[in-house]
Amino acid sequence: GDSVTQTKGPVTLSEGTSLTVNCSYETKQYPTLFWYVQYPGEGPQLLFKVPKANEKGSNRGFEATYDKGTTSFHLQKASVQESDSAVYYCVLGAASSSFSKLVFGQGTSLSVVP
Amino acid sequence: EAAVTQSPRNKVAVTGGKVTLSCNQTNNHNNMYWYRQDTGHGLRLIHYSYGAGSTEKGDIPDGYKASRPSQENFSLILELATPSQTSVYFCASGETGVNTEVFFGKGTRLTVV
């Protein structure tokens, strides 16, 4: 079945340093890939999505490129801020469904310290 | 703005009791979902619905029922709650179509003792 594996947390970074959260996926279908972010006390919310292979998605300084060859979708940010502290989910959307059946990775908790 | 509201936000239930978690959305979305969130597992799909009157099993439906009496409301029912169902439950809604954005509520923390 479909699955997503991402960097195990928690991850602690200093403000101004760079972030990479690794994500790999398995599917026999042609997927859409998402990154969702969850702040404390909130539900997950969409950070960005990338519907096509070899395209890049970005939002709020975060970016990821969907690499079909390596089945990877790593999240990166050049310089993190304290406000980026949250849990980040790599999410796989199955293209054969008529609705958004999303498969979530286990989440990576990020803490950014001053 | 899109809004998904869950109630209650916190619930303590006894083993063997019946629990109903409620969800209301004002997005006019056809699709609604129930997920549970557990450390190490991310979010896992329990039940979903294409519209009023429909419910479908997700990936982990055992021990759960769902009800969609209207476009706006989607309930998750635990007929006989067990401690293994202690978790945080999220309701979500989304538009019809493949891989559209899904909007989540703030979650319900359920503890079964």
Chai-1 contact restraints between the chains, C-beta under 6 A:
chainA,res_idxA,chainB,res_idxB,connection_type,confidence,min_distance_angstrom,max_distance_angstrom,comment,restraint_id
A,T32,B,N99,contact,1.0,0.0,6.0,A-B,restraint_1
A,E42,B,K106,contact,1.0,0.0,6.0,A-B,restraint_2
A,G43,B,F90,contact,1.0,0.0,6.0,A-B,restraint_3
A,G43,B,F104,contact,1.0,0.0,6.0,A-B,restraint_4
A,G43,B,G105,contact,1.0,0.0,6.0,A-B,restraint_5
A,G43,B,K106,contact,1.0,0.0,6.0,A-B,restraint_6
A,G43,B,G107,contact,1.0,0.0,6.0,A-B,restraint_7
A,P44,B,F104,contact,1.0,0.0,6.0,A-B,restraint_8
A,L46,B,E101,contact,1.0,0.0,6.0,A-B,restraint_9
A,G93,B,N99,contact,1.0,0.0,6.0,A-B,restraint_10
A,A95,B,V98,contact,1.0,0.0,6.0,A-B,restraint_11
A,F99,B,N31,contact,1.0,0.0,6.0,A-B,restraint_12
A,S100,B,G94,contact,1.0,0.0,6.0,A-B,restraint_13
A,S100,B,N99,contact,1.0,0.0,6.0,A-B,restraint_14
A,S100,B,T100,contact,1.0,0.0,6.0,A-B,restraint_15
A,S100,B,V102,contact,1.0,0.0,6.0,A-B,restraint_16
A,F104,B,G42,contact,1.0,0.0,6.0,A-B,restraint_17
A,F104,B,L43,contact,1.0,0.0,6.0,A-B,restraint_18
A,G105,B,G42,contact,1.0,0.0,6.0,A-B,restraint_19
A,Q106,B,G40,contact,1.0,0.0,6.0,A-B,restraint_20
A,Q106,B,G42,contact,1.0,0.0,6.0,A-B,restraint_21
A,G107,B,G42,contact,1.0,0.0,6.0,A-B,restraint_22
